[in-house]
Amino acid sequence: MPDPAEHLLFGYLVKDFLTTAAEVERSRSQLISFAKREGFRLEVIFVEEASPAPAAFAAMLARSKLDQVNAVVVLSEDVLAARTPSGLTRRQQLEQETTARVLVVKSPP
């Protein structure tokens, strides 16, 4: 169980938005740098292999509830824009079901 005084952060990447292994690693580095710069403790980065079957999102959502994560960091709003079976976007579902807020490393162009 994390210390409640720490700012716990999860990262979330979707491989559909990244074309090469180098881009995935660069994206991981961006999330790690963001966490350090903003004073968060980055616990884990969830990486979605295939967005139509969001196993990593489901795991992140479940773990966010258990760990009471403070925030989830993404590279852009687009990675949480996909709709869930309930009709909500992934962002809406995350915000509705957890106490986590969404932080974006960079804004969409």
Secondary structure, 3 states (H helix, E strand, C coil): CCCCCCCEEEEEEEHHHCCCHHHHHHHHHHHHHHHHHHCCEEEEEEEECCCCCCHHHHHHHHHHHHHCCCEEEECCHHHHCCECCCCCEHHHHHHHHCCCEEEECCCCC
